[in-house]
């Protein structure tokens, strides 16, 4: 005790299995970090892949030009509208004539049966609220009807829900396996530091001092590994986004690693370290033979 008045504060010399344990911790937190990235980033990823959905708001014949302009400003101010285009009756007829099946009918009709309308492109993030958007459009004076591609919208949303379910289940399994690997690494660290903790006990360290030593020995590597993994995943997310922009990978819209995922990864690392420390201390106090 003379040489080391606080032996539990002395860092243990590297044990044979410590490097393996650190490698396992890095692998474990990488798996957990990727799982958190997938769960927290899947929504923005799917939103980025959504197709352009258009709502057509048809105008009555008696609506004036000033009312059309006022209505245009009102629609563009709504959060669901990312793009708005006014289509005149002549433009609508010209578009319909391009269809070879419709063209003979229009030529036989002779007139122009089409109404003026607004073509509002939904913002991808507002796709779930398409019903409220359509209701708001129908309630506006001068709009007689709204054409909504409801089936296409529901199919797209249902496809997203299935993808979210698959990604969520895969992420849960990956995170669970990562936690198992982390506890295995903690076990290796406990075994490797066992002889040092025994020597501290021989030198007169009390039970709570040994517990503090276990907390330091297990939590510091776990937290450092989690921090390094978070930085690596963040850089990977940024690099993927930059490379996607340079290489024009339109299909690759991987979101950046969210800061909240990094925070939860640190919480997991601390929780696992604390749990392993408590188990180790309880084992020394109540299970280990005296």
MIDOSE-1310 file (N, C-alpha, C; in nm, 2 decimals, decimal comma, always signed):
residues 290
xxxx	+0,08/-0,12/+0,00/+0,00/+0,00/+0,00/+0,08/+0,13/+0,00; +0,21/+0,11/+0,04/+0,30/+0,23/+0,05/+0,33/+0,29/-0,09; +0,36/+0,20/-0,18/+0,39/+0,24/-0,32/+0,27/+0,29/-0,39; +0,15/+0,23/-0,37/+0,03/+0,26/-0,44/-0,08/+0,29/-0,34
xxxx	-0,09/+0,41/-0,29/-0,19/+0,44/-0,19/-0,33/+0,42/-0,25; -0,35/+0,43/-0,38/-0,48/+0,41/-0,44/-0,46/+0,31/-0,55; -0,45/+0,18/-0,52/-0,42/+0,08/-0,62/-0,52/+0,06/-0,72; -0,65/+0,09/-0,69/-0,76/+0,07/-0,78/-0,75/+0,17/-0,90
xxxx	-0,67/+0,28/-0,88/-0,66/+0,38/-0,98/-0,55/+0,35/-1,08; -0,47/+0,25/-1,05/-0,36/+0,21/-1,14/-0,42/+0,13/-1,26; -0,39/+0,17/-1,38/-0,43/+0,09/-1,50/-0,37/-0,04/-1,50; -0,45/-0,15/-1,52/-0,39/-0,28/-1,53/-0,31/-0,30/-1,66
xxxx	-0,20/-0,37/-1,65/-0,12/-0,40/-1,77/-0,20/-0,48/-1,87; -0,17/-0,47/-2,00/-0,25/-0,54/-2,10/-0,25/-0,69/-2,08; -0,36/-0,75/-2,07/-0,38/-0,89/-2,06/-0,38/-0,95/-2,20; -0,35/-1,08/-2,21/-0,35/-1,15/-2,34/-0,48/-1,13/-2,42
xxxx	-0,59/-1,13/-2,35/-0,72/-1,12/-2,42/-0,78/-0,98/-2,43; -0,70/-0,88/-2,38/-0,76/-0,74/-2,38/-0,77/-0,69/-2,53; -0,67/-0,71/-2,61/-0,68/-0,66/-2,75/-0,80/-0,73/-2,82; -0,82/-0,86/-2,80/-0,93/-0,92/-2,86/-1,06/-0,86/-2,81
xxxx	-1,06/-0,83/-2,68/-1,19/-0,77/-2,62/-1,21/-0,64/-2,68; -1,11/-0,56/-2,70/-1,13/-0,42/-2,76/-1,18/-0,44/-2,90; -1,12/-0,53/-2,98/-1,17/-0,56/-3,11/-1,31/-0,60/-3,12; -1,35/-0,69/-3,02/-1,49/-0,73/-3,01/-1,58/-0,61/-2,98
xxxx	-1,54/-0,53/-2,89/-1,62/-0,41/-2,85/-1,64/-0,32/-2,97; -1,54/-0,30/-3,05/-1,55/-0,21/-3,17/-1,65/-0,28/-3,27; -1,64/-0,41/-3,29/-1,73/-0,48/-3,38/-1,87/-0,47/-3,32; -1,89/-0,49/-3,19/-2,02/-0,49/-3,13/-2,09/-0,35/-3,15
xxxx	-2,01/-0,24/-3,12/-2,07/-0,11/-3,13/-2,09/-0,07/-3,27; -2,01/-0,13/-3,36/-2,04/-0,10/-3,51/-2,18/-0,16/-3,55; -2,20/-0,28/-3,50/-2,33/-0,35/-3,53/-2,45/-0,27/-3,47; -2,43/-0,23/-3,34/-2,54/-0,16/-3,28/-2,56/-0,02/-3,35
xxxx	-2,44/+0,05/-3,38/-2,45/+0,18/-3,45/-2,52/+0,17/-3,58; -2,49/+0,07/-3,66/-2,56/+0,05/-3,79/-2,70/+0,02/-3,77; -2,74/-0,06/-3,67/-2,88/-0,08/-3,64/-2,95/+0,05/-3,60; -2,89/+0,13/-3,52/-2,95/+0,26/-3,48/-2,96/+0,35/-3,60
xxxx	-2,86/+0,35/-3,69/-2,86/+0,43/-3,81/-2,98/+0,39/-3,90; -3,00/+0,26/-3,91/-3,11/+0,21/-4,00/-3,24/+0,24/-3,94; -3,26/+0,23/-3,81/-3,39/+0,25/-3,75/-3,43/+0,40/-3,76; -3,33/+0,49/-3,73/-3,35/+0,63/-3,72/-3,34/+0,70/-3,86
xxxx	-3,28/+0,63/-3,95/-3,27/+0,70/-4,09/-3,35/+0,64/-4,19; -3,43/+0,53/-4,16/-3,51/+0,47/-4,27/-3,62/+0,56/-4,32; -3,68/+0,64/-4,23/-3,79/+0,72/-4,27/-3,74/+0,83/-4,37; -3,63/+0,90/-4,34/-3,58/+1,00/-4,44/-3,53/+0,93/-4,57
xxxx	-3,48/+0,81/-4,55/-3,43/+0,74/-4,67/-3,55/+0,71/-4,76; -3,66/+0,66/-4,70/-3,78/+0,62/-4,79/-3,84/+0,75/-4,84; -3,84/+0,86/-4,76/-3,90/+0,98/-4,82/-3,82/+1,03/-4,94; -3,69/+1,01/-4,94/-3,61/+1,05/-5,05/-3,63/+0,97/-5,17
xxxx	-3,69/+0,85/-5,16/-3,72/+0,76/-5,27/-3,86/+0,78/-5,32; -3,94/+0,86/-5,26/-4,08/+0,87/-5,30/-4,10/+0,93/-5,44; -4,19/+0,88/-5,52/-4,21/+0,94/-5,65/-4,29/+1,07/-5,64; -4,29/+1,14/-5,74/-4,36/+1,27/-5,75/-4,51/+1,24/-5,76
xxxx	-4,59/+1,28/-5,67/-4,74/+1,26/-5,67/-4,81/+1,39/-5,69; -4,90/+1,39/-5,79/-4,97/+1,52/-5,83/-5,12/+1,51/-5,79; -5,17/+1,62/-5,74/-5,31/+1,64/-5,72/-5,36/+1,74/-5,82; -5,47/+1,71/-5,89/-5,53/+1,80/-5,99/-5,65/+1,86/-5,93
xxxx	-5,65/+2,00/-5,92/-5,76/+2,07/-5,86/-5,83/+2,15/-5,98; -5,95/+2,10/-6,02/-6,02/+2,16/-6,13/-6,10/+2,28/-6,09; -6,09/+2,38/-6,18/-6,16/+2,51/-6,15/-6,29/+2,52/-6,22; -6,38/+2,60/-6,16/-6,51/+2,62/-6,23/-6,49/+2,72/-6,34
xxxx	-6,59/+2,72/-6,43/-6,59/+2,80/-6,55/-6,60/+2,95/-6,52; -6,67/+2,98/-6,41/-6,70/+3,12/-6,38/-6,59/+3,19/-6,29; -6,49/+3,12/-6,25/-6,39/+3,18/-6,17/-6,31/+3,28/-6,25; -6,28/+3,40/-6,19/-6,21/+3,51/-6,26/-6,06/+3,49/-6,25
xxxx	-5,99/+3,57/-6,33/-5,84/+3,56/-6,33/-5,79/+3,60/-6,20; -5,84/+3,71/-6,13/-5,79/+3,75/-6,00/-5,81/+3,64/-5,90; -5,92/+3,57/-5,91/-5,95/+3,46/-5,81/-5,85/+3,34/-5,84; -5,82/+3,32/-5,96/-5,72/+3,22/-5,99/-5,58/+3,25/-5,93
xxxx	-5,54/+3,38/-5,95/-5,41/+3,42/-5,89/-5,41/+3,41/-5,74; -5,52/+3,45/-5,68/-5,53/+3,44/-5,53/-5,53/+3,30/-5,48; -5,60/+3,21/-5,56/-5,60/+3,07/-5,52/-5,46/+3,01/-5,54; -5,39/+3,05/-5,64/-5,26/+3,00/-5,67/-5,16/+3,03/-5,55
xxxx	-5,17/+3,16/-5,50/-5,09/+3,20/-5,39/-5,12/+3,12/-5,26; -5,25/+3,10/-5,25/-5,30/+3,02/-5,13/-5,25/+2,88/-5,13; -5,25/+2,81/-5,25/-5,21/+2,68/-5,26/-5,06/+2,67/-5,23; -4,98/+2,76/-5,29/-4,84/+2,75/-5,28/-4,79/+2,78/-5,14
xxxx	-4,87/+2,84/-5,06/-4,84/+2,87/-4,92/-4,86/+2,75/-4,83; -4,93/+2,65/-4,88/-4,96/+2,53/-4,80/-4,83/+2,44/-4,79; -4,81/+2,37/-4,67/-4,69/+2,29/-4,66/-4,69/+2,17/-4,75; -4,80/+2,12/-4,80/-4,81/+2,00/-4,88/-4,77/+2,03/-5,02
xxxx	-4,76/+2,15/-5,06/-4,73/+2,19/-5,20/-4,59/+2,22/-5,22; -4,52/+2,14/-5,30/-4,38/+2,17/-5,34/-4,37/+2,24/-5,48; -4,47/+2,21/-5,56/-4,46/+2,27/-5,69/-4,61/+2,29/-5,74; -4,64/+2,40/-5,81/-4,77/+2,43/-5,86/-4,76/+2,48/-6,00
xxxx	-4,85/+2,42/-6,08/-4,86/+2,46/-6,22/-5,00/+2,48/-6,26; -5,03/+2,59/-6,33/-5,16/+2,62/-6,38/-5,17/+2,57/-6,52; -5,28/+2,49/-6,55/-5,30/+2,43/-6,68/-5,43/+2,48/-6,74; -5,42/+2,55/-6,85/-5,54/+2,61/-6,91/-5,62/+2,50/-6,98
xxxx	-5,74/+2,53/-7,02/-5,82/+2,44/-7,09/-5,76/+2,40/-7,22; -5,70/+2,49/-7,29/-5,63/+2,46/-7,42/-5,51/+2,36/-7,40; -5,44/+2,39/-7,29/-5,32/+2,30/-7,26/-5,37/+2,16/-7,23; -5,48/+2,15/-7,15/-5,53/+2,02/-7,11/-5,58/+1,95/-7,23
xxxx	-5,65/+2,02/-7,33/-5,69/+1,95/-7,45/-5,57/+1,90/-7,54; -5,47/+1,99/-7,54/-5,35/+1,95/-7,62/-5,28/+1,83/-7,56; -5,28/+1,82/-7,43/-5,22/+1,70/-7,37/-5,30/+1,57/-7,40; -5,44/+1,59/-7,39/-5,53/+1,47/-7,42/-5,52/+1,43/-7,56
xxxx	-5,50/+1,52/-7,66/-5,49/+1,48/-7,80/-5,37/+1,39/-7,83; -5,27/+1,40/-7,74/-5,15/+1,32/-7,76/-5,18/+1,17/-7,74; -5,29/+1,14/-7,67/-5,33/+1,00/-7,65/-5,41/+0,96/-7,78; -5,36/+0,86/-7,85/-5,42/+0,81/-7,97/-5,56/+0,76/-7,95
xxxx	-5,59/+0,71/-7,83/-5,73/+0,65/-7,81/-5,83/+0,77/-7,78; -5,78/+0,87/-7,72/-5,87/+0,99/-7,69/-5,88/+1,08/-7,81; -5,78/+1,09/-7,89/-5,79/+1,19/-8,00/-5,91/+1,17/-8,09; -5,95/+1,05/-8,14/-6,07/+1,05/-8,22/-6,20/+1,10/-8,15
xxxx	-6,21/+1,07/-8,02/-6,33/+1,12/-7,95/-6,33/+1,27/-7,94; -6,21/+1,34/-7,92/-6,21/+1,48/-7,91/-6,24/+1,54/-8,05; -6,19/+1,48/-8,16/-6,21/+1,53/-8,29/-6,36/+1,52/-8,33; -6,42/+1,41/-8,28/-6,57/+1,40/-8,31/-6,65/+1,49/-8,22
xxxx	-6,60/+1,52/-8,10/-6,68/+1,61/-8,02/-6,67/+1,75/-8,07; -6,56/+1,79/-8,12/-6,54/+1,93/-8,18/-6,51/+2,04/-8,09; -6,56/+2,04/-7,97/-6,54/+2,15/-7,87/-6,42/+2,11/-7,78; -6,42/+2,19/-7,67/-6,31/+2,17/-7,56/-6,38/+2,14/-7,43
xxxx	-6,40/+2,01/-7,40/-6,47/+1,98/-7,27/-6,38/+1,99/-7,15; -6,26/+2,03/-7,16/-6,17/+2,03/-7,04/-6,18/+2,16/-6,96; -6,16/+2,15/-6,83/-6,16/+2,26/-6,74/-6,01/+2,30/-6,71; -6,00/+2,43/-6,67/-5,87/+2,47/-6,62/-5,85/+2,40/-6,49
xxxx	-5,72/+2,38/-6,45/-5,69/+2,32/-6,32/-5,55/+2,35/-6,28; -5,53/+2,33/-6,15/-5,40/+2,34/-6,09/-5,34/+2,20/-6,07; -5,22/+2,19/-6,11/-5,14/+2,06/-6,09/-5,05/+2,08/-5,97; -5,09/+2,03/-5,85/-5,01/+2,05/-5,73/-4,92/+1,93/-5,70
xxxx	-4,79/+1,94/-5,70/-4,71/+1,83/-5,67/-4,68/+1,82/-5,52; -4,72/+1,71/-5,46/-4,70/+1,69/-5,31/-4,56/+1,69/-5,27; -4,52/+1,75/-5,16/-4,39/+1,74/-5,10/-4,38/+1,59/-5,05; -4,26/+1,53/-5,07/-4,25/+1,39/-5,03/-4,28/+1,37/-4,88
xxxx	-4,24/+1,46/-4,80/-4,26/+1,45/-4,65/-4,40/+1,46/-4,61; -4,49/+1,51/-4,70/-4,63/+1,53/-4,67/-4,72/+1,43/-4,74; -4,66/+1,33/-4,79/-4,74/+1,23/-4,87/-4,85/+1,17/-4,78; -4,82/+1,14/-4,65/-4,92/+1,07/-4,57/-5,04/+1,16/-4,54
xxxx	-5,03/+1,29/-4,56/-5,14/+1,37/-4,54/-5,21/+1,41/-4,66; -5,21/+1,33/-4,76/-5,27/+1,36/-4,89/-5,42/+1,38/-4,88; -5,49/+1,31/-4,79/-5,63/+1,32/-4,77/-5,67/+1,46/-4,72; -5,59/+1,51/-4,62/-5,62/+1,64/-4,57/-5,59/+1,75/-4,68
xxxx	-5,49/+1,73/-4,76/-5,46/+1,82/-4,87/-5,57/+1,82/-4,97; -5,62/+1,71/-5,00/-5,73/+1,70/-5,10/-5,86/+1,77/-5,04; -5,89/+1,75/-4,91/-6,00/+1,81/-4,85/-5,99/+1,96/-4,85; -5,87/+2,01/-4,82/-5,85/+2,15/-4,82/-5,87/+2,21/-4,95
xxxx	-5,82/+2,14/-5,06/-5,84/+2,19/-5,19/-5,99/+2,19/-5,23; -6,06/+2,09/-5,19/-6,20/+2,09/-5,23/-6,28/+2,20/-5,16; -6,23/+2,24/-5,04/-6,30/+2,34/-4,96/-6,28/+2,49/-5,02; -6,18/+2,50/-5,11/-6,15/+2,63/-5,16/-6,25/+2,68/-5,26
xxxx	-6,30/+2,81/-5,25/-6,39/+2,86/-5,35/-6,33/+2,86/-5,49; -6,41/+2,81/-5,59/-6,37/+2,81/-5,72/-6,32/+2,67/-5,77; -6,29/+2,58/-5,67/-6,25/+2,45/-5,71/-6,37/+2,36/-5,71; -6,40/+2,29/-5,82/-6,52/+2,21/-5,83/-6,49/+2,06/-5,80
xxxx	-6,37/+2,02/-5,82/-6,33/+1,88/-5,79/-6,18/+1,86/-5,78; -6,14/+1,75/-5,72/-5,99/+1,73/-5,70/-5,97/+1,58/-5,74; -5,88/+1,56/-5,83/-5,84/+1,42/-5,87/-5,72/+1,38/-5,79; -5,74/+1,27/-5,72/-5,63/+1,22/-5,63/-5,60/+1,08/-5,67
xxxx	-5,47/+1,05/-5,70/-5,43/+0,91/-5,73/-5,42/+0,83/-5,60; -5,53/+0,80/-5,54/-5,54/+0,74/-5,41/-5,48/+0,60/-5,41; -5,50/+0,52/-5,51/-5,45/+0,39/-5,51/-5,30/+0,38/-5,52; -5,24/+0,47/-5,61/-5,10/+0,48/-5,62/-5,04/+0,52/-5,49
xxxx	-5,10/+0,62/-5,42/-5,05/+0,67/-5,29/-5,05/+0,56/-5,18; -5,17/+0,49/-5,18/-5,18/+0,38/-5,08/-5,08/+0,27/-5,10; -5,06/+0,24/-5,23/-4,96/+0,13/-5,26/-4,82/+0,17/-5,22; -4,79/+0,30/-5,25/-4,65/+0,35/-5,21/-4,63/+0,35/-5,06
xxxx	-4,74/+0,39/-4,99/-4,73/+0,40/-4,84/-4,72/+0,26/-4,78; -4,80/+0,17/-4,84/-4,80/+0,03/-4,79/-4,66/-0,04/-4,81; -4,60/-0,01/-4,93/-4,47/-0,06/-4,96/-4,37/-0,01/-4,86; -4,38/+0,12/-4,82/-4,29/+0,18/-4,72/-4,31/+0,11/-4,59
xxxx	-4,43/+0,08/-4,55/-4,45/+0,02/-4,42/-4,39/-0,12/-4,42; -4,40/-0,19/-4,53/-4,33/-0,33/-4,53/-4,18/-0,31/-4,52; -4,13/-0,22/-4,59/-3,98/-0,20/-4,59/-3,94/-0,16/-4,45; -4,01/-0,07/-4,38/-3,98/-0,03/-4,25/-3,99/-0,15/-4,15
xxxx	-4,09/-0,24/-4,17/-4,10/-0,36/-4,08/-3,98/-0,45/-4,10; -3,94/-0,47/-4,22/-3,82/-0,56/-4,25/-3,69/-0,50/-4,19; -3,67/-0,37/-4,22/-3,55/-0,30/-4,17/-3,55/-0,30/-4,02; -3,67/-0,27/-3,96/-3,68/-0,27/-3,81/-3,64/-0,41/-3,75
xxxx	-3,70/-0,51/-3,81/-3,67/-0,65/-3,75/-3,52/-0,68/-3,77; -3,46/-0,65/-3,89/-3,32/-0,68/-3,91/-3,23/-0,60/-3,82; -3,27/-0,48/-3,79/-3,19/-0,39/-3,70/-3,20/-0,44/-3,56; -3,31/-0,49/-3,52/-3,33/-0,54/-3,38/-3,24/-0,66/-3,36
xxxx	-3,24/-0,75/-3,46/-3,15/-0,87/-3,45/-3,01/-0,84/-3,45; -2,97/-0,74/-3,54/-2,83/-0,70/-3,54/-2,79/-0,63/-3,41; -2,87/-0,55/-3,35/-2,84/-0,48/-3,23/-2,83/-0,59/-3,12; -2,92/-0,68/-3,11/-2,92/-0,79/-3,01/-2,79/-0,87/-3,02
xxxx	-2,75/-0,91/-3,14/-2,62/-0,98/-3,16/-2,50/-0,90/-3,12; -2,51/-0,77/-3,15/-2,40/-0,68/-3,11/-2,39/-0,66/-2,96; -2,50/-0,66/-2,89/-2,50/-0,65/-2,74/-2,44/-0,78/-2,68; -2,47/-0,89/-2,74/-2,41/-1,02/-2,70/-2,26/-1,02/-2,71
xxxx	-2,22/-0,97/-2,83/-2,07/-0,96/-2,85/-2,01/-0,87/-2,75; -2,08/-0,76/-2,72/-2,02/-0,66/-2,62/-2,01/-0,72/-2,49; -2,11/-0,80/-2,44/-2,10/-0,87/-2,31/-1,99/-0,97/-2,31; -1,97/-1,04/-2,43/-1,86/-1,13/-2,44/-1,72/-1,06/-2,42
xxxx	-1,71/-0,95/-2,48/-1,59/-0,87/-2,47/-1,57/-0,82/-2,33; -1,68/-0,78/-2,26/-1,67/-0,75/-2,12/-1,62/-0,86/-2,03; -1,67/-0,98/-2,07/-1,62/-1,10/-1,99/-1,47/-1,12/-2,01; -1,42/-1,11/-2,13/-1,28/-1,12/-2,15/-1,20/-1,02/-2,07
xxxx	-1,25/-0,90/-2,07/-1,18/-0,79/-1,99/-1,18/-0,82/-1,84; -1,29/-0,87/-1,79/-1,30/-0,91/-1,65/-1,20/-1,02/-1,62; -1,19/-1,12/-1,70/-1,10/-1,23/-1,68/-0,96/-1,18/-1,69; -0,93/-1,09/-1,79/-0,79/-1,04/-1,80/-0,75/-0,95/-1,68
xxxx	-0,84/-0,88/-1,63/-0,81/-0,79/-1,52/-0,82/-0,86/-1,38; -0,86/-0,98/-1,38/-0,89/-1,05/-1,25/-0,77/-1,06/-1,16; -0,65/-1,09/-1,22/-0,53/-1,10/-1,13/-0,49/-0,97/-1,08; -0,51/-0,86/-1,15/-0,48/-0,73/-1,10/-0,57/-0,69/-0,99
xxxx	-0,70/-0,72/-1,01/-0,80/-0,69/-0,90/-0,77/-0,77/-0,78; -0,73/-0,89/-0,79/-0,69/-0,98/-0,68/-0,57/-0,91/-0,61; -0,47/-0,86/-0,68/-0,36/-0,80/-0,62/-0,40/-0,67/-0,54; -0,50/-0,60/-0,60/-0,54/-0,48/-0,52/-0,61/-0,52/-0,39
xxxx	-0,69/-0,63/-0,40/-0,75/-0,68/-0,28/-0,65/-0,72/-0,17; -0,54/-0,78/-0,22/-0,44/-0,83/-0,12/-0,37/-0,70/-0,06; -0,36/-0,60/-0,14/-0,30/-0,48/-0,09/-0,39/-0,40/+0,01; -0,51/-0,44/+0,02/-0,60/-0,38/+0,12/-0,71/-0,29/+0,06
xxxx	-0,73/-0,30/-0,07/-0,84/-0,22/-0,13/-0,97/-0,27/-0,08; -1,07/-0,18/-0,05/-1,20/-0,22/+0,00/-1,29/-0,27/-0,11; -1,40/-0,32/-0,08/-1,50/-0,36/-0,18/-1,54/-0,26/-0,28; -1,57/-0,14/-0,22/-1,62/-0,03/-0,31/-1,51/+0,02/-0,40
xxxx	-1,38/+0,02/-0,35/-1,27/+0,06/-0,43/-1,25/-0,04/-0,55; -1,27/-0,16/-0,52/-1,26/-0,26/-0,63/-1,37/-0,24/-0,73; -1,49/-0,21/-0,68/-1,60/-0,18/-0,77/-1,57/-0,06/-0,86; -1,51/+0,04/-0,80/-1,47/+0,16/-0,88/-1,37/+0,12/-0,98
xxxx	-1,27/+0,03/-0,95/-1,17/-0,01/-1,04/-1,24/-0,09/-1,16; -1,34/-0,17/-1,12/-1,41/-0,25/-1,23/-1,49/-0,15/-1,32; -1,55/-0,05/-1,26/-1,62/+0,05/-1,34/-1,52/+0,11/-1,44; -1,41/+0,15/-1,40/-1,31/+0,22/-1,48/-1,26/+0,12/-1,59
xxxx	-1,22/+0,00/-1,55/-1,16/-0,10/-1,64/-1,26/-0,13/-1,75; -1,39/-0,14/-1,72/-1,48/-0,19/-1,82/-1,55/-0,07/-1,90; -1,58/+0,04/-1,83/-1,65/+0,15/-1,90/-1,56/+0,23/-1,99; -1,44/+0,26/-1,95/-1,36/+0,34/-2,03/-1,33/+0,28/-2,17
xxxx	-1,29/+0,16/-2,19/-1,28/+0,10/-2,32/-1,41/+0,10/-2,40; -1,52/+0,07/-2,33/-1,65/+0,06/-2,39/-1,69/+0,19/-2,45; -1,67/+0,30/-2,37/-1,71/+0,43/-2,42/-1,62/+0,48/-2,53; -1,49/+0,46/-2,51/-1,40/+0,50/-2,62/-1,43/+0,43/-2,75
xxxx	-1,46/+0,30/-2,74/-1,49/+0,23/-2,86/-1,62/+0,28/-2,93; -1,72/+0,32/-2,84/-1,84/+0,37/-2,90/-1,82/+0,51/-2,96; -1,74/+0,59/-2,90/-1,71/+0,72/-2,96/-1,64/+0,71/-3,09; -1,54/+0,62/-3,10/-1,47/+0,60/-3,23/-1,56/+0,54/-3,33
xxxx	-1,65/+0,45/-3,30/-1,74/+0,39/-3,39/-1,84/+0,50/-3,44; -1,88/+0,59/-3,35/-1,98/+0,69/-3,39/-1,91/+0,79/-3,49; -1,79/+0,83/-3,46/-1,71/+0,91/-3,55/-1,70/+0,85/-3,69; -1,66/+0,72/-3,69/-1,64/+0,65/-3,81/-1,77/+0,64/-3,89
xxxx	-1,88/+0,61/-3,83/-2,01/+0,60/-3,90/-2,05/+0,73/-3,95; -2,03/+0,84/-3,87/-2,06/+0,97/-3,92/-1,98/+1,01/-4,05; -1,85/+0,98/-4,04/-1,77/+1,00/-4,16/-1,81/+0,92/-4,28; -1,85/+0,79/-4,25/-1,90/+0,71/-4,36/-2,03/+0,76/-4,42
xxxx	-2,12/+0,82/-4,34/-2,24/+0,88/-4,39/-2,21/+1,00/-4,48; -2,12/+1,08/-4,43/-2,09/+1,20/-4,51/-2,02/+1,16/-4,64; -1,93/+1,07/-4,63/-1,86/+1,02/-4,75/-1,95/+0,96/-4,85; -2,05/+0,89/-4,80/-2,15/+0,83/-4,89/-2,23/+0,93/-4,96
xxxx	-2,27/+1,04/-4,89/-2,35/+1,14/-4,95/-2,26/+1,22/-5,05; -2,14/+1,25/-5,02/-2,05/+1,32/-5,11/-2,02/+1,24/-5,24; -1,99/+1,11/-5,22/-1,96/+1,03/-5,33/-2,09/+1,01/-5,42; -2,20/+1,00/-5,35/-2,33/+0,99/-5,43/-2,35/+1,11/-5,52
xxxx	-2,32/+1,23/-5,46/-2,33/+1,35/-5,54/-2,24/+1,36/-5,66; -2,11/+1,32/-5,63/-2,01/+1,32/-5,74/-2,04/+1,22/-5,85; -2,08/+1,10/-5,81/-2,09/+0,99/-5,90/-2,23/+0,99/-5,96; -2,32/+1,08/-5,92/-2,46/+1,09/-5,97/-2,53/+0,96/-5,95
xxxx	-2,52/+0,90/-5,83/-2,59/+0,78/-5,80/-2,73/+0,83/-5,75; -2,82/+0,84/-5,84/-2,96/+0,89/-5,80/-3,03/+0,79/-5,71; -3,00/+0,66/-5,73/-3,07/+0,56/-5,65/-3,01/+0,56/-5,50; -2,89/+0,61/-5,48/-2,83/+0,60/-5,35/-2,85/+0,73/-5,28
xxxx	-2,95/+0,72/-5,18/-2,98/+0,84/-5,10/-2,98/+0,80/-4,95; -2,86/+0,75/-4,91/-2,84/+0,71/-4,78/-2,83/+0,84/-4,69; -2,91/+0,84/-4,58/-2,91/+0,96/-4,49/-2,78/+0,96/-4,41; -2,74/+1,08/-4,37/-2,62/+1,09/-4,28/-2,65/+1,02/-4,15
xxxx	-2,54/+0,98/-4,08/-2,55/+0,92/-3,95/-2,61/+1,02/-3,85; -2,73/+0,99/-3,79/-2,79/+1,10/-3,71/-2,72/+1,11/-3,57; -2,71/+1,23/-3,52/-2,65/+1,25/-3,39/-2,72/+1,18/-3,28; -2,85/+1,17/-3,29/-2,93/+1,09/-3,19/-2,88/+0,95/-3,18
xxxx	-2,85/+0,89/-3,30/-2,80/+0,75/-3,30/-2,67/+0,74/-3,22; -2,58/+0,84/-3,24/-2,45/+0,84/-3,17/-2,48/+0,86/-3,02; -2,58/+0,94/-2,98/-2,61/+0,95/-2,84/-2,66/+0,82/-2,78; -2,75/+0,76/-2,85/-2,80/+0,63/-2,80/-2,69/+0,52/-2,80
xxxx	-2,59/+0,53/-2,89/-2,48/+0,43/-2,89/-2,40/+0,45/-2,76; -2,37/+0,57/-2,73/-2,30/+0,60/-2,60/-2,38/+0,55/-2,48; -2,51/+0,57/-2,48/-2,59/+0,52/-2,37/-2,58/+0,37/-2,36; -2,59/+0,30/-2,48/-2,58/+0,16/-2,48/-2,44/+0,11/-2,42
xxxx	-2,33/+0,18/-2,47/-2,20/+0,15/-2,42/-2,19/+0,17/-2,27; -2,24/+0,28/-2,22/-2,24/+0,30/-2,07/-2,32/+0,20/-2,00; -2,44/+0,17/-2,05/-2,53/+0,07/-1,98/-2,46/-0,07/-1,98; -2,40/-0,11/-2,09/-2,34/-0,24/-2,09/-2,22/-0,24/-1,99
xxxx	-2,14/-0,14/-1,99/-2,03/-0,13/-1,90/-2,07/-0,13/-1,76; -2,18/-0,06/-1,72/-2,23/-0,06/-1,59/-2,28/-0,19/-1,55; -2,36/-0,25/-1,64/-2,42/-0,38/-1,61/-2,31/-0,49/-1,58; -2,21/-0,49/-1,67/-2,10/-0,58/-1,65/-2,02/-0,56/-1,52
xxxx	-2,00/-0,43/-1,49/-1,93/-0,39/-1,37/-2,01/-0,44/-1,24; -2,14/-0,42/-1,24/-2,22/-0,46/-1,13/-2,22/-0,61/-1,12; -2,23/-0,68/-1,23/-2,23/-0,83/-1,22/-2,10/-0,88/-1,17; -1,99/-0,82/-1,22/-1,86/-0,85/-1,17/-1,84/-0,83/-1,02
xxxx	-1,89/-0,72/-0,97/-1,88/-0,69/-0,83/-1,96/-0,78/-0,75; -2,08/-0,81/-0,79/-2,17/-0,91/-0,72/-2,10/-1,05/-0,72; -2,04/-1,08/-0,83/-1,98/-1,22/-0,83/-1,87/-1,23/-0,74; -1,79/-1,12/-0,73/-1,67/-1,12/-0,63/-1,72/-1,12/-0,49
xxxx	-1,83/-1,05/-0,46/-1,88/-1,04/-0,32/-1,95/-1,17/-0,28; -2,03/-1,23/-0,37/-2,13/-1,33/-0,32/-2,10/-1,47/-0,38; -2,03/-1,48/-0,49/-2,02/-1,60/-0,56/-1,88/-1,66/-0,54; -1,78/-1,57/-0,55/-1,64/-1,62/-0,54/-1,61/-1,68/-0,41
xx	-1,55/-1,80/-0,40/-1,52/-1,86/-0,27/-1,41/-1,78/-0,20; -1,42/-1,77/-0,07/-1,33/-1,70/+0,01/-1,22/-1,79/+0,06
